[in-house]
Amino acid sequence: MPGQKHASRSLQRGAATLLVVVVLFFILALVTAYAGRNLIFEQRTSINNQRATQAFEMAEAGLEFAVGLLSGGRVDDRCQPTASTSEVTFRQRHFTNVDGTFTFSPAQADLRPTCMMLSGGPSCSCPGAGAPTLVEPVGLAPTIQLRFEPIAQPGLVRVTSRGCSSIGTQCYVASTKGQADAVSQVSVLLGLNSALATLPTAAITARGSVNLSDAAVTVSNADAPTQGITIDAGGPVVNTALARINSLPGTPGSASIRASDPSLTSLTADRMFVSLFGMERAVYRTQPAVVRVACSGACDTAIAQAVSANPGRVVWVQGPATIDSNLVLGDAANPVMLMLQGNLTVSANLQLFGVLYLHDASGTNVWTTGAGSTVIDGAVVAEGDLTIIGTPRISYDSSVLRTINTTQGSLVRVPGSWRDFEAGS
């Protein structure tokens, strides 16, 4: 019948529509699943990149951490600065400097300073012997581990920093959390930027004149390579009648004084500074190996504390300074580079092993030694005119100067030595 045929055709068209809709929904589901798969893949890639970047930045931060510690003072087992003389510097913990070459004992070579980055700040372990000990927190904690390698060339050492995006055995062997999510390793050569690039060649060196004030000042130099020069001045050396000048055997004291030295007269104050220290004054003063002491009067306690807490570092005193209590600064094995920006007044017993460098913007330095005895084993250098009041004893000591030259100063990155691969790979 005609009505039945019309209904049949309508049902067939409905079935076809349903089939098309189902197919379209199926295709849409496939497209959605594929898009979701790509989204998940991109999320995982992003997370992996984030972890890899975090590990790399941790490794780079570890290098900077090492550079800072190696030019610092005494540290405890938590890598924190300390004034305790029972502790040594981070540099002394990890290697020994023999005639300018860094050497490692087997125990030192096994040390692995380690730090974890926690929400409240870093937690570090720098033991002088054995493995680091850290308390593992709950959750992720990016970690760095350091190690040092000797280099045959004098003044160089390699530091390797391994960074982990989370706690893991790659960066902390004692970890109970298994492998870290991401690991990165970088290394760089560090070179010694000497605290005294050029050794003075006289017991007293002054760019200007030297006035001994007709006092019984004792100046000695028995070092043959320096020809026994006792006083080297760019200007005249005056009022020496009572001075006790001791040079090489057979050399009259007066013959060991070099006055109006043209090599000093031609220098400006800044050029003299650079000739001795190899860098400009502002750069030298702000380098990591320099500890600064603000002084305006009696500051013997501040100077003594700075020297005691920072063996091997330059002590820069913003003077003028007065020392009115007995002090022994340094020793033959650990001399002191003492920079004094201003006049120095000593009214007690003072013994200094190292270099006393006097400089002042006025171009004149007055060094007064009243009560007590003042003894300098090493050298005295003045950037301008030098007036000595009193009876100090200055003895040129080349071994003390060489120790400063070859062992003291900042360790800085050697350009072109950075690498993110193992040697030989």
C-alpha positions as a Markdown table, in Angstrom:
| # | Residue | x | y | z |
|---|---|---|---|---|
| 1 | Met | 0.0 | 0.0 | 0.0 |
| 2 | Pro | 1.3 | 3.6 | -0.6 |
| 3 | Gly | 1.2 | 4.6 | 3.0 |
| 4 | Gln | 3.3 | 1.6 | 4.1 |
| 5 | Lys | 5.9 | 2.2 | 1.4 |
| 6 | His | 6.3 | 5.8 | 2.7 |
| 7 | Ala | 6.9 | 4.7 | 6.3 |
| 8 | Ser | 9.4 | 2.1 | 5.2 |
| 9 | Arg | 11.4 | 4.7 | 3.3 |
| 10 | Ser | 11.4 | 7.0 | 6.4 |
| 11 | Leu | 12.7 | 4.2 | 8.6 |
| 12 | Gln | 15.5 | 3.5 | 6.2 |
| 13 | Arg | 16.5 | 7.2 | 6.1 |
| 14 | Gly | 16.5 | 7.3 | 9.9 |
| 15 | Ala | 18.7 | 4.2 | 10.1 |
| 16 | Ala | 21.2 | 5.8 | 7.6 |
| 17 | Thr | 21.3 | 9.0 | 9.6 |
| 18 | Leu | 22.0 | 7.0 | 12.8 |
| 19 | Leu | 24.8 | 5.1 | 11.1 |
| 20 | Val | 26.4 | 8.4 | 9.9 |
| 21 | Val | 26.1 | 9.9 | 13.4 |
| 22 | Val | 27.7 | 6.8 | 15.0 |
| 23 | Val | 30.5 | 6.9 | 12.5 |
| 24 | Leu | 31.0 | 10.7 | 13.1 |
| 25 | Phe | 31.1 | 10.1 | 16.9 |
| 26 | Phe | 33.6 | 7.3 | 16.4 |
| 27 | Ile | 35.8 | 9.6 | 14.3 |
| 28 | Leu | 35.4 | 12.3 | 16.8 |
| 29 | Ala | 36.4 | 9.9 | 19.6 |
| 30 | Leu | 39.5 | 8.9 | 17.7 |
| 31 | Val | 40.5 | 12.5 | 17.1 |
| 32 | Thr | 39.9 | 13.3 | 20.8 |
| 33 | Ala | 42.0 | 10.3 | 21.9 |
| 34 | Tyr | 44.8 | 11.2 | 19.5 |
| 35 | Ala | 44.8 | 14.8 | 20.7 |
| 36 | Gly | 44.8 | 13.6 | 24.3 |
| 37 | Arg | 47.7 | 11.3 | 23.6 |
| 38 | Asn | 49.7 | 14.3 | 22.1 |
| 39 | Leu | 48.8 | 16.4 | 25.1 |
| 40 | Ile | 50.0 | 13.7 | 27.5 |
| 41 | Phe | 53.2 | 13.3 | 25.5 |
| 42 | Glu | 53.8 | 17.1 | 25.5 |
| 43 | Gln | 53.1 | 17.2 | 29.3 |
| 44 | Arg | 55.6 | 14.4 | 29.9 |
| 45 | Thr | 58.2 | 16.1 | 27.6 |
| 46 | Ser | 57.7 | 19.4 | 29.4 |
| 47 | Ile | 58.1 | 17.7 | 32.8 |
| 48 | Asn | 61.3 | 15.9 | 31.6 |
| 49 | Asn | 62.7 | 19.1 | 30.2 |
| 50 | Gln | 61.9 | 20.9 | 33.5 |
| 51 | Arg | 63.6 | 18.2 | 35.5 |
| 52 | Ala | 66.6 | 18.1 | 33.1 |
| 53 | Thr | 66.9 | 21.9 | 33.3 |
| 54 | Gln | 66.6 | 21.9 | 37.1 |
| 55 | Ala | 69.4 | 19.3 | 37.3 |
| 56 | Phe | 71.6 | 21.3 | 35.0 |
| 57 | Glu | 71.0 | 24.5 | 36.9 |
| 58 | Met | 71.8 | 22.7 | 40.2 |
| 59 | Ala | 75.1 | 21.5 | 38.7 |
| 60 | Glu | 75.9 | 25.1 | 37.6 |
| 61 | Ala | 75.0 | 26.4 | 41.1 |
| 62 | Gly | 77.3 | 23.7 | 42.6 |
| 63 | Leu | 80.2 | 25.2 | 40.6 |
| 64 | Glu | 79.6 | 28.7 | 42.0 |
| 65 | Phe | 79.1 | 27.2 | 45.5 |
| 66 | Ala | 82.5 | 25.5 | 45.2 |
| 67 | Val | 84.2 | 28.7 | 43.9 |
| 68 | Gly | 82.9 | 30.7 | 46.8 |
| 69 | Leu | 83.9 | 28.2 | 49.4 |
| 70 | Leu | 87.4 | 27.7 | 48.0 |
| 71 | Ser | 88.1 | 31.4 | 48.4 |
| 72 | Gly | 86.6 | 31.6 | 51.9 |
| 73 | Gly | 87.7 | 31.1 | 55.5 |
| 74 | Arg | 87.3 | 28.3 | 58.0 |
| 75 | Val | 84.1 | 26.2 | 57.6 |
| 76 | Asp | 82.5 | 23.6 | 59.8 |
| 77 | Asp | 81.0 | 20.2 | 58.7 |
| 78 | Arg | 77.8 | 22.0 | 57.6 |
| 79 | Cys | 79.9 | 24.2 | 55.2 |
| 80 | Gln | 79.1 | 27.2 | 57.4 |
| 81 | Pro | 81.7 | 29.9 | 58.2 |
| 82 | Thr | 83.2 | 29.5 | 61.7 |
| 83 | Ala | 85.8 | 31.3 | 63.8 |
| 84 | Ser | 86.8 | 28.0 | 65.5 |
| 85 | Thr | 90.6 | 27.4 | 65.1 |
| 86 | Ser | 89.9 | 23.7 | 65.3 |
| 87 | Glu | 88.4 | 23.8 | 61.8 |
| 88 | Val | 90.2 | 24.5 | 58.6 |
| 89 | Thr | 89.2 | 26.2 | 55.3 |
| 90 | Phe | 87.3 | 24.5 | 52.6 |
| 91 | Arg | 90.4 | 24.6 | 50.4 |
| 92 | Gln | 92.5 | 23.0 | 53.1 |
| 93 | Arg | 90.0 | 20.2 | 53.6 |
| 94 | His | 90.0 | 19.1 | 50.0 |
| 95 | Phe | 93.6 | 19.5 | 48.7 |
| 96 | Thr | 97.1 | 20.6 | 49.7 |
| 97 | Asn | 99.2 | 23.2 | 47.9 |
| 98 | Val | 102.8 | 22.2 | 47.5 |
| 99 | Asp | 104.9 | 24.8 | 45.8 |
| 100 | Gly | 102.0 | 26.0 | 43.8 |
| 101 | Thr | 100.7 | 22.6 | 42.7 |
| 102 | Phe | 97.5 | 21.3 | 44.2 |
| 103 | Thr | 97.8 | 17.7 | 45.5 |
| 104 | Phe | 95.3 | 15.3 | 47.0 |
| 105 | Ser | 95.7 | 12.6 | 49.7 |
| 106 | Pro | 93.6 | 9.5 | 49.2 |
| 107 | Ala | 91.2 | 10.6 | 51.9 |
| 108 | Gln | 90.9 | 14.1 | 50.3 |
| 109 | Ala | 90.2 | 12.6 | 46.9 |
| 110 | Asp | 87.2 | 10.6 | 48.3 |
| 111 | Leu | 85.5 | 13.6 | 49.8 |
| 112 | Arg | 82.1 | 14.6 | 48.3 |
| 113 | Pro | 80.6 | 17.8 | 49.7 |
| 114 | Thr | 76.8 | 17.6 | 49.2 |
| 115 | Cys | 73.9 | 20.0 | 49.5 |
| 116 | Met | 70.1 | 19.6 | 49.4 |
| 117 | Met | 67.8 | 22.5 | 48.5 |
| 118 | Leu | 65.0 | 22.5 | 51.0 |
| 119 | Ser | 62.0 | 24.8 | 51.4 |
| 120 | Gly | 63.8 | 26.5 | 54.4 |
| 121 | Gly | 67.1 | 26.9 | 52.6 |
| 122 | Pro | 70.0 | 24.6 | 51.7 |
| 123 | Ser | 71.2 | 21.8 | 53.9 |
| 124 | Cys | 74.9 | 21.0 | 53.3 |
| 125 | Ser | 77.5 | 18.5 | 54.5 |
| 126 | Cys | 81.2 | 19.1 | 54.1 |
| 127 | Pro | 82.9 | 16.6 | 56.4 |
| 128 | Gly | 86.7 | 16.6 | 56.7 |
| 129 | Ala | 86.7 | 12.8 | 56.5 |
| 130 | Gly | 84.2 | 10.2 | 55.4 |
| 131 | Ala | 80.9 | 10.5 | 53.6 |
| 132 | Pro | 78.5 | 13.4 | 53.9 |
| 133 | Thr | 75.6 | 12.9 | 56.3 |
| 134 | Leu | 72.3 | 14.6 | 55.5 |
| 135 | Val | 68.7 | 14.2 | 56.8 |
| 136 | Glu | 66.5 | 13.3 | 53.8 |
| 137 | Pro | 63.3 | 15.4 | 53.8 |
| 138 | Val | 59.9 | 14.2 | 52.8 |
| 139 | Gly | 59.3 | 15.0 | 49.1 |
| 140 | Leu | 61.6 | 16.2 | 46.4 |
| 141 | Ala | 64.9 | 18.0 | 47.2 |
| 142 | Pro | 67.2 | 19.0 | 44.4 |
| 143 | Thr | 70.7 | 18.0 | 45.3 |
| 144 | Ile | 74.3 | 18.8 | 44.3 |
| 145 | Gln | 77.5 | 16.8 | 44.9 |
| 146 | Leu | 81.1 | 18.1 | 44.3 |
| 147 | Arg | 84.4 | 16.4 | 43.7 |
| 148 | Phe | 87.9 | 17.7 | 42.9 |
| 149 | Glu | 90.5 | 16.4 | 40.6 |
| 150 | Pro | 94.2 | 17.2 | 40.6 |
| 151 | Ile | 95.8 | 18.8 | 37.5 |
| 152 | Ala | 99.5 | 18.4 | 36.8 |
| 153 | Gln | 99.9 | 22.1 | 35.9 |
| 154 | Pro | 100.7 | 24.3 | 38.9 |
| 155 | Gly | 97.9 | 26.5 | 40.2 |
| 156 | Leu | 95.1 | 24.5 | 38.6 |
| 157 | Val | 92.4 | 22.2 | 39.9 |
| 158 | Arg | 89.3 | 20.7 | 38.3 |
| 159 | Val | 86.0 | 20.9 | 40.1 |
| 160 | Thr | 83.1 | 18.7 | 39.0 |
| 161 | Ser | 79.5 | 19.3 | 40.1 |
| 162 | Arg | 76.7 | 16.8 | 39.7 |
| 163 | Gly | 73.2 | 18.1 | 40.0 |
| 164 | Cys | 70.0 | 16.0 | 40.6 |
| 165 | Ser | 66.5 | 17.2 | 40.3 |
| 166 | Ser | 65.5 | 15.2 | 43.3 |
| 167 | Ile | 67.2 | 13.2 | 46.0 |
| 168 | Gly | 68.9 | 10.2 | 44.4 |
| 169 | Thr | 71.9 | 7.9 | 44.8 |
| 170 | Gln | 73.7 | 9.7 | 41.9 |
| 171 | Cys | 74.1 | 12.8 | 44.0 |
| 172 | Tyr | 73.9 | 11.3 | 47.5 |
| 173 | Val | 75.1 | 7.7 | 47.8 |
| 174 | Ala | 73.3 | 7.1 | 51.1 |
| 175 | Ser | 69.9 | 8.1 | 49.7 |
| 176 | Thr | 67.1 | 5.7 | 50.5 |
| 177 | Lys | 64.9 | 7.1 | 47.6 |
| 178 | Gly | 66.6 | 5.3 | 44.7 |
| 179 | Gln | 67.5 | 7.0 | 41.5 |
| 180 | Ala | 67.0 | 10.7 | 40.9 |
| 181 | Asp | 64.6 | 11.8 | 38.2 |
| 182 | Ala | 67.2 | 13.7 | 36.2 |
| 183 | Val | 71.0 | 14.1 | 36.5 |
| 184 | Ser | 73.4 | 16.6 | 35.0 |
| 185 | Gln | 77.1 | 17.0 | 35.4 |
| 186 | Val | 79.4 | 19.9 | 34.6 |
| 187 | Ser | 83.0 | 20.7 | 35.4 |
| 188 | Val | 85.5 | 23.5 | 35.0 |
| 189 | Leu | 89.1 | 24.2 | 35.7 |
| 190 | Leu | 89.9 | 26.7 | 38.4 |
| 191 | Gly | 93.1 | 28.7 | 38.4 |
| 192 | Leu | 94.8 | 30.5 | 41.3 |
| 193 | Asn | 94.7 | 34.3 | 40.9 |
| 194 | Ser | 97.6 | 35.0 | 43.1 |
| 195 | Ala | 97.3 | 37.4 | 46.1 |
| 196 | Leu | 100.8 | 38.6 | 45.3 |
| 197 | Ala | 101.6 | 38.3 | 41.6 |
| 198 | Thr | 105.0 | 39.9 | 41.7 |
| 199 | Leu | 107.3 | 39.5 | 44.7 |
| 200 | Pro | 108.9 | 42.7 | 46.2 |
| 201 | Thr | 112.7 | 42.6 | 45.8 |
| 202 | Ala | 113.5 | 44.6 | 49.0 |
| 203 | Ala | 112.7 | 44.5 | 52.6 |
| 204 | Ile | 111.1 | 48.0 | 52.3 |
| 205 | Thr | 109.8 | 49.2 | 48.9 |
| 206 | Ala | 108.3 | 52.7 | 48.5 |
| 207 | Arg | 107.2 | 54.4 | 45.4 |
| 208 | Gly | 108.1 | 57.8 | 47.0 |
| 209 | Ser | 110.6 | 58.8 | 49.7 |
| 210 | Val | 111.5 | 56.9 | 52.8 |
| 211 | Asn | 112.1 | 58.7 | 56.1 |
| 212 | Leu | 113.6 | 56.6 | 58.9 |
| 213 | Ser | 113.3 | 59.6 | 61.4 |
| 214 | Asp | 116.8 | 59.1 | 62.8 |
| 215 | Ala | 115.6 | 56.1 | 64.8 |
| 216 | Ala | 117.2 | 52.6 | 65.2 |
| 217 | Val | 115.2 | 51.0 | 62.6 |
| 218 | Thr | 116.5 | 47.5 | 61.6 |
| 219 | Val | 116.2 | 46.5 | 58.0 |
| 220 | Ser | 117.7 | 43.2 | 56.8 |
| 221 | Asn | 117.9 | 41.3 | 53.5 |
| 222 | Ala | 120.3 | 38.3 | 53.2 |
| 223 | Asp | 118.6 | 37.0 | 50.0 |
| 224 | Ala | 121.2 | 36.6 | 47.2 |
| 225 | Pro | 118.7 | 36.5 | 44.3 |
| 226 | Thr | 117.5 | 40.0 | 45.2 |
| 227 | Gln | 121.1 | 41.2 | 45.7 |
| 228 | Gly | 120.4 | 41.9 | 49.3 |
| 229 | Ile | 118.5 | 45.2 | 48.6 |
| 230 | Thr | 117.2 | 46.5 | 51.9 |
| 231 | Ile | 115.4 | 49.7 | 50.9 |
| 232 | Asp | 114.2 | 50.4 | 47.4 |
| 233 | Ala | 112.6 | 53.9 | 47.0 |
| 234 | Gly | 111.4 | 56.0 | 44.1 |
| 235 | Gly | 112.5 | 59.1 | 46.1 |
| 236 | Pro | 115.3 | 59.9 | 48.6 |
| 237 | Val | 116.0 | 57.8 | 51.7 |
| 238 | Val | 116.6 | 60.2 | 54.5 |
| 239 | Asn | 117.4 | 60.3 | 58.3 |
| 240 | Thr | 119.3 | 56.9 | 58.3 |
| 241 | Ala | 122.0 | 57.8 | 60.7 |
| 242 | Leu | 120.9 | 55.4 | 63.5 |
| 243 | Ala | 119.4 | 52.8 | 61.2 |
| 244 | Arg | 120.8 | 49.3 | 61.3 |
| 245 | Ile | 121.0 | 48.1 | 57.7 |
| 246 | Asn | 122.1 | 44.5 | 57.2 |
| 247 | Ser | 122.6 | 43.0 | 53.7 |
| 248 | Leu | 124.6 | 40.2 | 52.2 |
| 249 | Pro | 127.9 | 39.3 | 53.8 |
| 250 | Gly | 130.6 | 41.8 | 52.7 |
| 251 | Thr | 128.1 | 44.3 | 51.5 |
| 252 | Pro | 128.0 | 47.7 | 53.4 |
| 253 | Gly | 124.5 | 48.5 | 54.6 |
| 254 | Ser | 124.5 | 51.8 | 52.7 |
| 255 | Ala | 125.3 | 50.1 | 49.5 |
| 256 | Ser | 122.1 | 48.0 | 49.8 |
| 257 | Ile | 119.9 | 51.1 | 49.7 |
| 258 | Arg | 118.5 | 52.0 | 46.3 |
| 259 | Ala | 117.2 | 55.6 | 46.3 |
| 260 | Ser | 115.5 | 57.5 | 43.5 |
| 261 | Asp | 114.9 | 54.3 | 41.6 |
| 262 | Pro | 113.6 | 55.3 | 38.2 |
| 263 | Ser | 111.5 | 52.1 | 37.9 |
| 264 | Leu | 109.5 | 53.2 | 40.9 |
| 265 | Thr | 109.5 | 57.0 | 40.1 |
| 266 | Ser | 107.9 | 56.4 | 36.8 |
| 267 | Leu | 104.9 | 54.6 | 38.3 |
| 268 | Thr | 101.6 | 56.1 | 39.4 |
| 269 | Ala | 100.0 | 54.6 | 42.5 |
| 270 | Asp | 97.6 | 52.6 | 40.4 |
| 271 | Arg | 100.3 | 51.3 | 38.1 |
| 272 | Met | 102.3 | 50.2 | 41.1 |
| 273 | Phe | 99.4 | 48.4 | 42.5 |
| 274 | Val | 98.8 | 46.5 | 39.3 |
| 275 | Ser | 102.5 | 45.7 | 38.9 |
| 276 | Leu | 102.5 | 43.9 | 42.3 |
| 277 | Phe | 99.0 | 42.3 | 42.3 |
| 278 | Gly | 98.2 | 41.8 | 38.7 |
| 279 | Met | 94.8 | 43.5 | 38.8 |
| 280 | Glu | 93.2 | 46.9 | 39.4 |
| 281 | Arg | 92.6 | 48.0 | 43.0 |
| 282 | Ala | 88.8 | 47.8 | 42.8 |
| 283 | Val | 88.9 | 44.3 | 41.4 |
| 284 | Tyr | 91.5 | 43.1 | 43.9 |
| 285 | Arg | 89.5 | 44.5 | 46.9 |
| 286 | Thr | 86.3 | 42.8 | 45.8 |
| 287 | Gln | 87.6 | 39.4 | 44.9 |
| 288 | Pro | 86.4 | 36.4 | 46.9 |
| 289 | Ala | 89.7 | 35.8 | 48.7 |
| 290 | Val | 89.7 | 39.2 | 50.3 |
| 291 | Val | 88.2 | 39.8 | 53.8 |
| 292 | Arg | 87.6 | 43.4 | 54.6 |
| 293 | Val | 87.9 | 45.1 | 58.0 |
| 294 | Ala | 86.5 | 48.5 | 58.7 |
| 295 | Cys | 88.7 | 50.4 | 61.1 |
| 296 | Ser | 88.7 | 53.8 | 62.7 |
| 297 | Gly | 91.1 | 53.7 | 65.6 |
| 298 | Ala | 91.9 | 50.7 | 67.8 |
| 299 | Cys | 91.1 | 47.6 | 65.7 |
| 300 | Asp | 93.7 | 45.0 | 66.8 |
| 301 | Thr | 90.8 | 42.7 | 67.9 |
| 302 | Ala | 89.1 | 42.9 | 64.5 |
| 303 | Ile | 92.3 | 42.4 | 62.6 |
| 304 | Ala | 93.3 | 39.4 | 64.8 |
| 305 | Gln | 89.9 | 37.8 | 64.4 |
| 306 | Ala | 89.9 | 38.3 | 60.6 |
| 307 | Val | 93.4 | 36.7 | 60.3 |
| 308 | Ser | 92.5 | 33.8 | 62.6 |
| 309 | Ala | 89.2 | 33.0 | 60.9 |
| 310 | Asn | 90.5 | 33.4 | 57.4 |
| 311 | Pro | 93.9 | 31.7 | 57.0 |
| 312 | Gly | 95.3 | 32.2 | 53.5 |
| 313 | Arg | 93.0 | 35.1 | 52.7 |
| 314 | Val | 94.0 | 38.7 | 52.1 |
| 315 | Val | 93.0 | 41.0 | 55.0 |
| 316 | Trp | 92.1 | 44.5 | 53.7 |
| 317 | Val | 91.9 | 47.1 | 56.5 |
| 318 | Gln | 90.2 | 50.3 | 55.8 |
| 319 | Gly | 92.3 | 52.4 | 58.2 |
| 320 | Pro | 93.8 | 54.4 | 59.8 |
| 321 | Ala | 94.5 | 51.6 | 62.3 |
| 322 | Thr | 95.8 | 51.4 | 65.8 |
| 323 | Ile | 97.1 | 48.2 | 67.4 |
| 324 | Asp | 97.4 | 48.5 | 71.1 |
| 325 | Ser | 97.5 | 44.9 | 72.2 |
| 326 | Asn | 100.1 | 42.2 | 71.6 |
| 327 | Leu | 99.5 | 40.3 | 68.3 |
| 328 | Val | 101.2 | 37.6 | 66.3 |
| 329 | Leu | 99.7 | 37.5 | 62.8 |
| 330 | Gly | 100.4 | 34.4 | 60.7 |
| 331 | Asp | 103.4 | 32.2 | 60.8 |
| 332 | Ala | 106.1 | 31.0 | 58.3 |
| 333 | Ala | 103.8 | 28.3 | 56.9 |
| 334 | Asn | 100.7 | 30.5 | 56.9 |
| 335 | Pro | 101.7 | 34.1 | 56.2 |
| 336 | Val | 99.4 | 37.1 | 56.0 |
| 337 | Met | 98.8 | 39.6 | 53.2 |
| 338 | Leu | 97.9 | 42.6 | 55.2 |
| 339 | Met | 96.6 | 45.6 | 53.2 |
| 340 | Leu | 96.3 | 48.8 | 55.2 |
| 341 | Gln | 94.5 | 51.8 | 53.6 |
| 342 | Gly | 95.7 | 54.6 | 55.9 |
| 343 | Asn | 98.3 | 55.2 | 58.6 |
| 344 | Leu | 99.4 | 52.5 | 61.1 |
| 345 | Thr | 100.1 | 53.1 | 64.8 |
| 346 | Val | 101.5 | 50.2 | 66.9 |
| 347 | Ser | 101.8 | 50.6 | 70.7 |
| 348 | Ala | 102.3 | 47.0 | 71.6 |
| 349 | Asn | 104.2 | 43.9 | 70.6 |
| 350 | Leu | 103.4 | 43.0 | 67.0 |
| 351 | Gln | 104.9 | 40.2 | 64.9 |
| 352 | Leu | 103.8 | 39.8 | 61.3 |
| 353 | Phe | 104.8 | 37.0 | 59.0 |
| 354 | Gly | 103.9 | 38.2 | 55.5 |
| 355 | Val | 103.5 | 41.5 | 53.6 |
| 356 | Leu | 102.5 | 44.8 | 55.1 |
| 357 | Tyr | 101.1 | 47.0 | 52.2 |
| 358 | Leu | 100.5 | 50.6 | 53.1 |
| 359 | His | 98.5 | 52.8 | 50.8 |
| 360 | Asp | 96.5 | 56.0 | 51.2 |
| 361 | Ala | 94.8 | 58.5 | 48.9 |
| 362 | Ser | 97.0 | 61.3 | 50.2 |
| 363 | Gly | 100.1 | 59.6 | 48.9 |
| 364 | Thr | 101.8 | 59.5 | 52.3 |
| 365 | Asn | 101.8 | 56.8 | 54.9 |
| 366 | Val | 103.1 | 57.2 | 58.5 |
| 367 | Trp | 104.0 | 54.0 | 60.3 |
| 368 | Thr | 104.5 | 54.7 | 64.0 |
| 369 | Thr | 105.8 | 52.0 | 66.4 |
| 370 | Gly | 105.8 | 53.3 | 70.0 |
| 371 | Ala | 105.8 | 50.9 | 72.9 |
| 372 | Gly | 106.7 | 47.3 | 72.4 |
| 373 | Ser | 108.5 | 45.7 | 69.5 |
| 374 | Thr | 107.3 | 45.4 | 65.9 |
| 375 | Val | 108.8 | 42.6 | 63.8 |
| 376 | Ile | 108.0 | 42.0 | 60.2 |
| 377 | Asp | 109.2 | 38.8 | 58.5 |
| 378 | Gly | 108.5 | 39.2 | 54.8 |
| 379 | Ala | 108.4 | 42.7 | 53.3 |
| 380 | Val | 106.9 | 46.2 | 53.7 |
| 381 | Val | 105.6 | 48.1 | 50.7 |
| 382 | Ala | 104.3 | 51.7 | 50.6 |
| 383 | Glu | 102.4 | 53.1 | 47.7 |
| 384 | Gly | 103.7 | 56.6 | 48.2 |
| 385 | Asp | 106.0 | 58.3 | 50.7 |
| 386 | Leu | 106.8 | 56.4 | 53.9 |
| 387 | Thr | 107.7 | 57.8 | 57.2 |
| 388 | Ile | 108.7 | 55.3 | 60.0 |
| 389 | Ile | 108.6 | 56.5 | 63.5 |
| 390 | Gly | 110.0 | 54.2 | 66.1 |
| 391 | Thr | 112.3 | 51.1 | 65.9 |
| 392 | Pro | 110.6 | 48.3 | 63.9 |
| 393 | Arg | 112.6 | 45.4 | 62.6 |
| 394 | Ile | 111.9 | 44.3 | 59.0 |
| 395 | Ser | 113.5 | 41.2 | 57.6 |
| 396 | Tyr | 113.1 | 40.2 | 54.0 |
| 397 | Asp | 111.9 | 36.6 | 53.8 |
| 398 | Ser | 111.7 | 35.1 | 50.3 |
| 399 | Ser | 110.1 | 31.9 | 51.4 |
| 400 | Val | 107.2 | 33.7 | 53.1 |
| 401 | Leu | 106.7 | 35.8 | 50.0 |
| 402 | Arg | 106.7 | 32.7 | 47.7 |
| 403 | Thr | 104.2 | 31.0 | 49.9 |
| 404 | Ile | 101.8 | 34.0 | 49.4 |
| 405 | Asn | 102.6 | 34.0 | 45.7 |
| 406 | Thr | 101.9 | 30.3 | 45.1 |
| 407 | Thr | 99.2 | 29.4 | 47.6 |
| 408 | Gln | 97.1 | 32.5 | 48.4 |
| 409 | Gly | 94.5 | 34.2 | 46.3 |
| 410 | Ser | 91.1 | 33.5 | 44.6 |
| 411 | Leu | 90.4 | 30.4 | 42.6 |
| 412 | Val | 88.6 | 31.6 | 39.4 |
| 413 | Arg | 87.3 | 29.9 | 36.3 |
| 414 | Val | 89.7 | 29.3 | 33.5 |
| 415 | Pro | 88.1 | 30.4 | 30.3 |
| 416 | Gly | 87.3 | 27.6 | 27.8 |
| 417 | Ser | 87.6 | 24.9 | 30.4 |
| 418 | Trp | 83.9 | 24.3 | 31.0 |
| 419 | Arg | 82.5 | 20.9 | 30.0 |
| 420 | Asp | 79.4 | 18.8 | 30.4 |
| 421 | Phe | 80.9 | 15.5 | 29.5 |
| 422 | Glu | 83.3 | 13.0 | 31.1 |
| 423 | Ala | 86.9 | 13.2 | 30.1 |
| 424 | Gly | 87.6 | 10.7 | 27.3 |
| 425 | Ser | 84.0 | 10.4 | 26.3 |
